[in-house]
Amino acid sequence: MEKRVLLAIFLSFLVLYVYQSLVVKPTPKPVTAKTTTTTTAAPLATQPAAAAALQPAENPTTATPLVGDTREQDIRIETRDVIAVFTNRGARLKSWRLKHYLDPHREPLDLVVSEAATEPLPLSLQVDDDAITRTLNSALYTVAGAPASGTVASSPVDLRFEYRDSSGVHAVKEFHIEPANYIVRLHAVVSAQPYSVVWGPAVGDAGAELSRFTQRPEALLSIGGKAQRLSPSDLAKQATYEAGFDYAGVDDQYFMTTALKPGSARFTYGVFSIPPPAGSKDAPREYVSYSVRRAANDDRPFEFFAGPKDFDVLASIDREYVRAINFGMFAFLVVPLLRSLKWINGFVGNYGWSIVLLTVIVNAIMFPLRHKSVVSMRKMQEIQPEVKAIQDRYAKIKATDPAKQKMNQELMALYKERGVNPASGCVPMLLTFPVLLAFYSLLQTAIELRGAPFFGWIHDLSLHDPWYIIPILTGASQLWQQLITPAAGADPAQRRTMMIMPAVFTFMFLWAPAGVGLYWLVSNLWGIGQQYLTNYLIGPPVVRTVRPAAERRIKKVGSGKTEAAGGES
């Protein structure tokens, strides 16, 4: 029974791991709580007229500009964290590069997708009149408040764009950028009419290597403190959501672009694809765009966060925003593990070695539980011959026969006599599983590992091992550990089943992030060492043999005394 429980737990853990790693995420439930869904509006990408209206035109209107500029120009703003470039054509965001996160070319990562030439630039405006929309996004605005070229802002930057023409179109767009965060604030006035703010391709981590472990761009909606994600296929069914949002926008594996505290608003999403380069076998990349519109009487500025899903960065804005990081069901364990990893890295300076050290520390803390589990399994292994002898005596009795209960009574009496609890071997191991899953979730989502090298051929712990050395070592160590565990050799059929697991793990880790494989490898090596230490402490197993039941009979000997004809030896 003990072996079956352990096998069931192991297979359950394996199924959970495979599901999280390989299986497509289930479709989230539609936003219904406190939500009024508008289904008549189509995504931006599927509205030809609306999409065309958002694109610049050479002659958007015949009206004469009264307030505007005569030439197109870019305004560059550099802060501690970002390098932003605005264009006065439409007063929109042209580039938003993150100084602390690099693309594959080792340049600051740009969250604005430059390949999407047919899509609107971030912070475009959209009104109900397509002609006015084209004018708003094509006109050359005057600029005030631009900082000196080449300077790094040490105080807030306020840009003011204005345009007015003879047809009565008047727009003012004011941007506020803090010197030390990833937030841009927009306050706009458009000819005294309601408008939507459009953020085109919302997350531009275009150079990221995609695998089954990578989260693609998805819609991110938070209502009442509960965040949910909607895949492009979900958005194809329903594109518009209206509710009181905590934040909403788009995110991918490591970055997000969201409107902060929009309140009661309507978000409309669009999906579009960018084909791969000619001759490439890669699949087209899907991107998600969105627009947000508030009530006409809501004159509050819009705030947009475009930056990393870094726990400390999001917590510094609002603790509620850390829920945007998909830590999974064991988030309460992931957060202290993440803080511990960053603390260790502060001394070590290498996230690979930090993972090794934290893995050792966590396994050392769990040493007593694992030791108790191994000791219990050893006791169960020692009495297996007696357990099998009892089971064999009742093997021909049907499970529905009341006499079958006597077998359970004999087994429980044996367990009590030997001081063995059938569940004592699996319960301690079961208690360690949440920590293992939390560690796995941490290494899957922590942006700190993005671009972090280890040594030698491992240049990025968030990507798979290019030489597949770590997965092979992980599978070999898993096999070694399996061979030396007490329960491994008890039943030939179950042993053959368990021997398949190392091969399964090796296959799964081929494309897993190197940080995850490194953690699993170190855990296996620790488990091997602990197993040998436990074997040394408790000594070799006591082998008990049981003679057949027919030989254990009582017969008279001499003057009224009795003696067992057969028994244990």
C-alpha positions as CSV (number, residue, x, y, z in Angstrom):
1,M,0.0,0.0,0.0
2,E,2.9,2.4,0.8
3,K,4.4,1.9,-2.6
4,R,1.2,2.6,-4.3
5,V,0.6,5.8,-2.3
6,L,4.1,7.0,-3.1
7,L,3.7,6.2,-6.8
8,A,0.3,8.0,-6.9
9,I,1.8,11.1,-5.3
10,F,4.8,11.1,-7.7
11,L,2.6,10.6,-10.7
12,S,0.3,13.4,-9.5
13,F,3.2,15.7,-9.2
14,L,4.4,14.7,-12.6
15,V,1.0,15.3,-14.2
16,L,0.9,18.8,-12.5
17,Y,4.3,19.6,-13.8
18,V,3.6,18.5,-17.3
19,Y,0.3,20.4,-17.3
20,Q,1.9,23.6,-16.2
21,S,4.8,23.2,-18.7
22,L,3.4,21.8,-21.8
23,V,-0.4,21.9,-21.9
24,V,-2.1,25.0,-23.3
25,K,-3.6,27.2,-20.6
26,P,-7.4,26.8,-20.2
27,T,-9.6,29.6,-21.5
28,P,-10.3,32.0,-18.6
29,K,-13.9,32.7,-17.7
30,P,-15.3,35.8,-19.3
31,V,-15.3,38.9,-17.2
32,T,-18.8,38.9,-15.7
33,A,-18.6,40.1,-12.1
34,K,-19.5,43.7,-11.9
35,T,-19.1,43.8,-15.7
36,T,-21.2,44.9,-18.6
37,T,-19.9,43.4,-21.8
38,T,-20.3,45.2,-25.1
39,T,-20.2,42.7,-27.9
40,T,-21.1,44.9,-30.8
41,A,-17.6,46.5,-31.0
42,A,-15.0,44.6,-33.0
43,P,-11.3,44.6,-32.3
44,L,-9.3,47.5,-33.6
45,A,-7.3,45.2,-35.9
46,T,-10.5,44.0,-37.6
47,Q,-12.1,47.5,-38.2
48,P,-10.6,48.7,-41.5
49,A,-12.1,52.2,-41.2
50,A,-11.0,52.7,-37.6
51,A,-7.5,51.3,-38.3
52,A,-7.1,53.6,-41.3
53,A,-8.3,56.6,-39.3
54,L,-5.5,56.0,-36.8
55,Q,-2.8,56.1,-39.4
56,P,-1.1,59.3,-40.5
57,A,-2.1,60.8,-43.8
58,E,-0.2,63.3,-45.9
59,N,-3.2,65.6,-46.3
60,P,-5.5,64.7,-43.4
61,T,-7.7,67.8,-44.0
62,T,-8.0,70.9,-46.1
63,A,-8.4,73.0,-43.0
64,T,-5.7,75.6,-42.3
65,P,-3.6,74.9,-39.2
66,L,-3.8,77.8,-36.8
67,V,-1.6,76.3,-34.1
68,G,0.9,73.7,-35.2
69,D,4.4,73.1,-36.5
70,T,5.7,73.1,-40.0
71,R,8.1,70.2,-39.7
72,E,8.1,66.8,-38.1
73,Q,10.5,66.3,-35.2
74,D,11.3,63.8,-32.5
75,I,11.6,64.7,-28.8
76,R,13.9,62.5,-26.8
77,I,13.6,62.1,-23.0
78,E,16.0,60.0,-21.0
79,T,15.4,59.1,-17.4
80,R,17.1,56.7,-15.0
81,D,15.0,53.8,-16.4
82,V,13.8,54.6,-19.9
83,I,14.7,56.4,-23.1
84,A,11.5,57.7,-24.6
85,V,11.1,59.3,-28.0
86,F,7.9,61.2,-28.9
87,T,7.0,62.5,-32.3
88,N,5.1,65.7,-32.8
89,R,3.1,64.1,-35.7
90,G,0.1,63.2,-33.7
91,A,1.9,63.8,-30.4
92,R,2.5,60.1,-29.9
93,L,5.1,57.8,-28.5
94,K,7.5,56.5,-31.1
95,S,9.9,54.5,-28.9
96,W,10.0,53.4,-25.2
97,R,13.3,51.7,-24.5
98,L,14.1,50.1,-21.1
99,K,17.7,50.9,-20.1
100,H,18.1,48.0,-17.7
101,Y,16.8,45.3,-20.1
102,L,18.5,44.4,-23.3
103,D,17.3,42.8,-26.6
104,P,19.3,40.1,-28.4
105,H,21.5,42.8,-30.0
106,R,22.5,44.0,-26.5
107,E,20.6,47.2,-26.9
108,P,18.0,48.7,-24.6
109,L,14.8,46.8,-25.2
110,D,12.1,48.8,-27.0
111,L,8.5,48.0,-26.0
112,V,7.2,49.7,-29.1
113,V,7.0,47.2,-31.9
114,S,8.9,48.9,-34.8
115,E,7.9,46.1,-37.2
116,A,4.2,47.0,-37.0
117,A,4.2,49.8,-39.5
118,T,0.5,49.4,-40.2
119,E,-0.5,49.7,-36.5
120,P,-1.1,52.9,-34.6
121,L,1.7,54.2,-32.4
122,P,1.1,54.2,-28.6
123,L,-0.9,57.1,-27.1
124,S,-2.8,57.7,-30.3
125,L,-6.3,59.3,-30.0
126,Q,-9.5,58.0,-31.4
127,V,-12.9,59.7,-31.5
128,D,-16.2,58.7,-33.0
129,D,-15.5,60.8,-36.2
130,D,-13.0,59.1,-38.4
131,A,-12.0,62.3,-40.2
132,I,-11.2,64.0,-36.9
133,T,-9.3,60.9,-35.8
134,R,-7.1,61.0,-38.9
135,T,-6.4,64.7,-38.3
136,L,-5.5,64.1,-34.6
137,N,-3.0,61.5,-35.5
138,S,-1.5,63.1,-38.6
139,A,-1.2,66.8,-37.7
140,L,2.0,68.4,-36.6
141,Y,1.7,69.7,-33.1
142,T,3.7,72.4,-31.4
143,V,5.9,71.3,-28.6
144,A,6.6,72.9,-25.3
145,G,8.7,71.7,-22.4
146,A,11.2,69.5,-24.3
147,P,14.4,69.0,-22.3
148,A,17.8,69.7,-23.7
149,S,19.2,67.0,-26.0
150,G,21.5,64.5,-24.4
151,T,20.5,65.2,-20.8
152,V,19.2,62.7,-18.3
153,A,16.2,64.0,-16.4
154,S,16.6,64.3,-12.7
155,S,13.2,65.9,-12.1
156,P,9.7,65.3,-13.7
157,V,9.4,66.2,-17.4
158,D,6.2,67.8,-18.7
159,L,5.6,67.9,-22.4
160,R,2.7,69.9,-23.9
161,F,1.6,69.3,-27.5
162,E,-1.1,71.5,-29.1
163,Y,-2.9,71.6,-32.5
164,R,-5.7,73.8,-33.8
165,D,-7.1,74.3,-37.3
166,S,-9.7,76.4,-39.1
167,S,-12.3,73.6,-39.1
168,G,-12.6,73.8,-35.3
169,V,-10.4,70.8,-34.4
170,H,-8.5,71.5,-31.3
171,A,-6.4,69.1,-29.3
172,V,-4.0,69.5,-26.3
173,K,-2.0,66.5,-25.1
174,E,0.1,66.9,-21.9
175,F,2.6,64.2,-20.9
176,H,4.1,63.8,-17.5
177,I,7.1,61.5,-17.0
178,E,8.8,60.9,-13.6
179,P,12.6,60.5,-13.5
180,A,12.6,57.1,-11.8
181,N,9.8,54.8,-12.9
182,Y,8.1,53.4,-16.0
183,I,5.0,55.4,-15.9
184,V,3.8,58.0,-18.5
185,R,0.8,60.2,-17.6
186,L,-1.4,61.6,-20.4
187,H,-4.1,64.3,-20.0
188,A,-5.8,65.2,-23.3
189,V,-8.6,67.6,-24.4
190,V,-10.0,66.9,-27.8
191,S,-12.5,69.5,-29.2
192,A,-14.8,69.0,-26.2
193,Q,-15.7,65.4,-27.1
194,P,-15.0,62.0,-25.6
195,Y,-12.0,60.0,-26.9
196,S,-10.1,56.7,-26.6
197,V,-6.4,56.4,-25.9
198,V,-5.0,53.7,-28.2
199,W,-1.9,51.8,-27.3
200,G,-0.9,49.9,-30.5
201,P,1.2,46.7,-30.3
202,A,1.3,46.6,-26.5
203,V,4.4,44.6,-25.6
204,G,7.4,44.7,-27.9
205,D,9.7,41.9,-26.6
206,A,10.0,40.9,-30.2
207,G,13.4,39.4,-30.0
208,A,12.5,37.0,-27.2
209,E,13.1,33.3,-27.9
210,L,9.7,31.5,-27.8
211,S,9.2,28.1,-26.4
212,R,6.3,26.1,-24.8
213,F,7.4,27.7,-21.5
214,T,7.1,31.3,-22.8
215,Q,4.0,33.3,-22.1
216,R,2.9,35.0,-25.3
217,P,1.2,38.5,-25.3
218,E,-2.2,38.3,-23.6
219,A,-4.9,40.7,-22.4
220,L,-4.5,41.4,-18.7
221,L,-7.5,42.5,-16.7
222,S,-7.8,43.1,-13.0
223,I,-11.2,43.6,-11.3
224,G,-11.6,43.6,-7.5
225,G,-8.0,42.5,-6.9
226,K,-8.3,39.4,-9.1
227,A,-6.2,39.4,-12.3
228,Q,-7.0,37.2,-15.3
229,R,-5.5,36.8,-18.7
230,L,-7.2,36.3,-22.1
231,S,-5.4,34.7,-25.0
232,P,-5.8,35.9,-28.6
233,S,-8.3,33.2,-29.2
234,D,-10.4,34.4,-26.3
235,L,-10.2,38.0,-27.7
236,A,-11.4,36.8,-31.1
237,K,-14.6,35.7,-29.4
238,Q,-15.0,38.8,-27.2
239,A,-12.9,41.9,-27.8
240,T,-14.5,44.6,-25.6
241,Y,-14.8,44.6,-21.8
242,E,-16.4,47.3,-19.6
243,A,-16.0,47.4,-15.9
244,G,-14.4,49.1,-12.9
245,F,-10.7,48.0,-13.4
246,D,-7.8,48.1,-11.0
247,Y,-5.5,47.9,-14.1
248,A,-5.8,46.5,-17.5
249,G,-3.7,46.2,-20.6
250,V,-1.4,43.5,-22.1
251,D,1.4,41.5,-20.7
252,D,3.8,38.7,-21.8
253,Q,6.4,36.6,-19.9
254,Y,8.4,39.5,-18.4
255,F,6.8,42.8,-19.4
256,M,3.5,44.6,-19.4
257,T,1.8,47.7,-20.7
258,T,-1.2,48.6,-18.7
259,A,-3.5,51.5,-17.8
260,L,-3.2,52.0,-14.0
261,K,-6.4,52.6,-12.0
262,P,-8.6,53.5,-15.0
263,G,-11.7,53.0,-12.9
264,S,-14.9,52.6,-14.8
265,A,-13.7,52.2,-18.4
266,R,-14.1,50.3,-21.7
267,F,-11.2,48.3,-23.1
268,T,-11.2,47.1,-26.7
269,Y,-8.6,44.7,-27.8
270,G,-7.2,43.8,-31.2
271,V,-4.9,41.0,-32.4
272,F,-2.6,41.0,-35.4
273,S,0.3,39.0,-36.6
274,I,3.7,39.8,-38.0
275,P,5.1,37.2,-40.5
276,P,8.6,35.8,-39.9
277,P,11.5,36.9,-42.2
278,A,11.7,35.4,-45.6
279,G,13.0,31.8,-45.5
280,S,12.4,31.5,-41.8
281,K,10.5,28.5,-40.4
282,D,9.4,30.4,-37.4
283,A,5.6,30.9,-36.8
284,P,4.2,34.4,-37.2
285,R,4.3,36.4,-34.0
286,E,1.0,37.5,-32.6
287,Y,0.6,40.9,-30.8
288,V,-2.2,42.4,-28.9
289,S,-3.2,46.0,-29.0
290,Y,-5.8,47.8,-27.0
291,S,-7.7,51.1,-26.5
292,V,-9.3,52.5,-23.4
293,R,-12.1,55.0,-23.1
294,R,-13.6,56.5,-19.9
295,A,-16.9,58.3,-19.4
296,A,-17.1,61.8,-21.0
297,N,-17.3,63.4,-17.6
298,D,-14.2,61.7,-16.3
299,D,-11.4,64.2,-16.8
300,R,-8.7,62.4,-14.9
301,P,-5.3,61.9,-16.6
302,F,-4.6,58.4,-18.0
303,E,-1.6,56.7,-16.4
304,F,0.2,53.9,-18.3
305,F,2.9,51.6,-16.9
306,A,5.2,50.2,-19.6
307,G,7.9,48.2,-18.0
308,P,9.1,45.0,-16.4
309,K,7.1,42.7,-14.2
310,D,9.6,43.1,-11.4
311,F,8.2,42.5,-8.0
312,D,9.9,45.4,-6.3
313,V,9.2,47.8,-9.1
314,L,5.5,47.0,-9.1
315,A,5.3,47.0,-5.3
316,S,6.8,50.5,-5.2
317,I,3.8,51.8,-7.2
318,D,1.1,49.7,-5.5
319,R,1.2,46.4,-3.8
320,E,-1.8,45.4,-5.7
321,Y,0.1,45.4,-9.0
322,V,2.4,42.5,-8.0
323,R,-0.6,40.3,-8.8
324,A,0.2,40.9,-12.4
325,I,3.1,38.5,-12.0
326,N,1.7,35.0,-12.5
327,F,3.3,33.3,-9.5
328,G,0.6,30.6,-9.5
329,M,-1.3,29.0,-6.6
330,F,1.8,29.1,-4.3
331,A,2.4,32.8,-4.5
332,F,2.6,33.0,-0.7
333,L,5.8,30.9,-0.9
334,V,7.2,32.3,-4.1
335,V,7.5,35.8,-2.7
336,P,9.8,34.9,0.2
337,L,11.8,32.6,-2.1
338,L,12.2,35.5,-4.6
339,R,13.4,37.9,-1.9
340,S,15.9,35.2,-0.6
341,L,17.2,34.7,-4.1
342,K,17.8,38.4,-4.6
343,W,19.3,38.7,-1.2
344,I,21.8,35.9,-1.9
345,N,22.6,37.4,-5.3
346,G,23.5,40.6,-3.6
347,F,26.5,38.8,-2.1
348,V,27.2,36.3,-4.9
349,G,26.6,38.5,-8.0
350,N,25.6,35.6,-10.2
351,Y,22.1,34.3,-10.3
352,G,23.2,30.8,-11.4
353,W,25.2,30.3,-8.2
354,S,22.5,32.1,-6.2
355,I,20.0,29.4,-7.4
356,V,22.5,26.7,-6.3
357,L,23.0,28.2,-2.9
358,L,19.2,28.8,-2.3
359,T,18.5,25.3,-3.4
360,V,21.0,23.9,-0.9
361,I,19.5,26.1,1.8
362,V,15.9,25.1,1.1
363,N,16.8,21.4,0.9
364,A,18.8,21.7,4.2
365,I,15.6,23.1,5.9
366,M,13.6,20.2,4.5
367,F,16.2,17.6,5.6
368,P,14.3,16.4,8.7
369,L,11.1,15.8,6.7
370,R,12.9,13.9,4.0
371,H,14.9,11.9,6.6
372,K,11.7,10.9,8.4
373,S,10.2,9.9,5.1
374,V,13.1,7.7,4.2
375,V,13.2,6.1,7.6
376,S,9.5,5.3,7.3
377,M,10.0,3.8,3.9
378,R,12.8,1.7,5.2
379,K,10.5,0.3,7.9
380,M,7.9,-0.5,5.4
381,Q,10.5,-2.2,3.2
382,E,11.6,-4.4,6.1
383,I,8.1,-5.7,6.8
384,Q,7.1,-6.2,3.1
385,P,7.6,-10.0,3.3
386,E,5.2,-10.2,6.2
387,V,2.7,-7.9,4.5
388,K,2.9,-10.0,1.3
389,A,2.4,-13.2,3.3
390,I,-0.8,-11.8,4.8
391,Q,-2.0,-10.5,1.5
392,D,-1.3,-13.9,-0.1
393,R,-3.4,-15.7,2.4
394,Y,-6.4,-13.6,1.4
395,A,-5.6,-13.4,-2.3
396,K,-8.4,-15.7,-3.4
397,I,-11.1,-14.0,-1.3
398,K,-13.2,-11.4,-3.2
399,A,-13.0,-7.8,-2.1
400,T,-16.7,-7.8,-1.3
401,D,-16.4,-10.8,1.1
402,P,-16.6,-9.7,4.7
403,A,-13.7,-12.0,5.5
404,K,-11.5,-9.6,3.5
405,Q,-11.8,-7.3,6.5
406,K,-9.7,-9.7,8.5
407,M,-6.8,-9.0,6.2
408,N,-6.9,-5.3,6.9
409,Q,-7.1,-6.1,10.7
410,E,-4.0,-8.3,10.4
411,L,-2.2,-5.6,8.5
412,M,-3.0,-2.9,11.0
413,A,-2.0,-5.2,13.8
414,L,1.3,-5.8,12.1
415,Y,1.9,-2.1,11.5
416,K,1.1,-1.5,15.2
417,E,3.4,-4.2,16.4
418,R,6.3,-3.0,14.2
419,G,5.7,0.7,15.0
420,V,5.0,1.6,11.3
421,N,2.6,4.2,10.0
422,P,1.7,3.5,6.4
423,A,1.3,7.2,5.7
424,S,4.4,8.4,7.5
425,G,6.5,7.9,4.5
426,C,4.5,9.9,2.1
427,V,3.1,12.7,4.3
428,P,6.6,14.3,5.0
429,M,7.4,14.3,1.3
430,L,3.9,15.7,0.5
431,L,4.7,18.6,2.7
432,T,7.8,19.5,0.6
433,F,5.9,19.6,-2.7
434,P,4.5,23.1,-2.3
435,V,8.0,24.4,-1.8
436,L,9.2,22.5,-4.9
437,L,6.3,23.9,-7.0
438,A,6.8,27.4,-5.6
439,F,10.5,27.3,-6.5
440,Y,9.7,26.0,-10.0
441,S,7.1,28.9,-10.4
442,L,9.7,31.4,-9.2
443,L,12.3,30.4,-11.7
444,Q,9.7,30.4,-14.5
445,T,8.5,33.9,-13.9
446,A,11.4,35.9,-12.3
447,I,12.5,38.6,-14.7
448,E,15.8,38.7,-12.8
449,L,16.8,35.6,-14.7
450,R,16.2,37.2,-18.1
451,G,19.6,37.6,-19.7
452,A,21.4,36.5,-16.5
453,P,24.4,34.3,-17.3
454,F,25.7,31.4,-15.3
455,F,29.0,30.2,-16.6
456,G,30.5,28.7,-19.7
457,W,27.9,27.9,-22.3
458,I,24.9,29.2,-20.2
459,H,24.5,32.8,-21.2
460,D,20.8,33.2,-20.2
461,L,19.2,31.3,-17.4
462,S,15.7,32.1,-18.7
463,L,16.5,30.2,-21.9
464,H,17.1,26.4,-22.4
465,D,20.5,24.9,-22.2
466,P,21.8,25.2,-25.8
467,W,24.0,22.1,-25.3
468,Y,21.4,20.1,-23.3
469,I,24.0,19.2,-20.7
470,I,21.9,20.2,-17.7
471,P,18.8,18.2,-18.9
472,I,21.0,15.1,-19.4
473,L,22.6,15.4,-16.0
474,T,19.2,16.0,-14.5
475,G,17.8,12.7,-16.0
476,A,20.9,10.8,-14.9
477,S,20.8,12.1,-11.3
478,Q,17.0,11.3,-11.2
479,L,17.8,7.7,-12.3
480,W,20.6,7.4,-9.7
481,Q,18.3,8.7,-7.0
482,Q,15.5,6.4,-8.0
483,L,17.9,3.3,-7.8
484,I,18.9,4.0,-4.2
485,T,15.6,4.9,-2.7
486,P,14.2,2.1,-0.4
487,A,10.9,1.7,-2.3
488,A,12.5,1.5,-5.7
489,G,13.3,-2.2,-5.6
490,A,10.3,-3.6,-3.7
491,D,8.0,-4.4,-6.6
492,P,9.4,-5.2,-10.0
493,A,6.4,-3.9,-11.9
494,Q,6.4,-0.6,-10.0
495,R,10.2,-0.4,-10.3
496,R,9.9,-0.6,-14.1
497,T,7.3,2.1,-14.0
498,M,9.4,4.4,-11.9
499,M,12.5,3.8,-14.1
500,I,10.6,5.5,-17.0
501,M,10.4,8.8,-15.0
502,P,14.0,9.9,-15.4
503,A,13.6,9.6,-19.2
504,V,10.4,11.7,-19.0
505,F,12.1,14.3,-16.9
506,T,15.0,14.5,-19.3
507,F,12.7,15.1,-22.2
508,M,10.7,17.8,-20.4
509,F,13.8,19.7,-19.3
510,L,15.3,19.8,-22.9
511,W,13.5,23.1,-23.5
512,A,12.9,24.3,-20.0
513,P,14.7,27.4,-18.8
514,A,18.3,26.6,-17.7
515,G,17.6,28.1,-14.3
516,V,14.8,25.5,-13.7
517,G,17.0,22.6,-14.8
518,L,19.8,23.8,-12.6
519,Y,17.6,23.9,-9.6
520,W,16.3,20.4,-10.3
521,L,19.8,19.0,-10.8
522,V,21.1,20.5,-7.6
523,S,18.0,19.1,-5.7
524,N,18.6,15.7,-7.2
525,L,22.3,15.7,-6.1
526,W,21.3,16.8,-2.7
527,G,18.7,14.0,-2.5
528,I,21.3,11.5,-3.5
529,G,23.7,12.7,-0.8
530,Q,21.0,12.7,1.8
531,Q,19.9,9.2,0.9
532,Y,23.5,7.9,1.4
533,L,23.7,9.8,4.7
534,T,20.4,8.4,5.9
535,N,21.4,4.9,4.8
536,Y,24.6,5.3,6.9
537,L,22.7,6.6,9.9
538,I,20.0,3.9,10.0
539,G,22.2,1.0,8.8
540,P,21.3,-1.8,6.4
541,P,17.7,-3.1,6.3
542,V,16.7,-6.0,8.5
543,V,15.6,-8.7,6.2
544,R,12.7,-10.8,7.6
545,T,11.6,-14.0,6.0
546,V,8.2,-15.6,6.6
547,R,7.4,-19.3,6.2
548,P,4.2,-20.3,4.4
549,A,1.1,-20.1,6.5
550,A,0.6,-23.9,6.4
551,E,3.9,-24.5,8.4
552,R,2.8,-22.1,11.2
553,R,0.6,-24.6,13.1
554,I,0.6,-25.5,16.8
555,K,1.2,-29.0,18.0
556,K,1.5,-30.7,21.4
557,V,5.0,-31.6,22.7
558,G,5.6,-33.5,26.0
559,S,3.4,-32.9,29.0
560,G,0.8,-30.5,27.9
561,K,3.3,-28.0,26.4
562,T,2.9,-26.6,22.9
563,E,5.5,-25.5,20.3
564,A,5.2,-23.8,17.0
565,A,6.1,-26.1,14.1
566,G,7.2,-23.2,12.0
567,G,7.5,-19.4,12.3
568,E,9.8,-16.5,11.5
569,S,13.5,-17.1,11.1
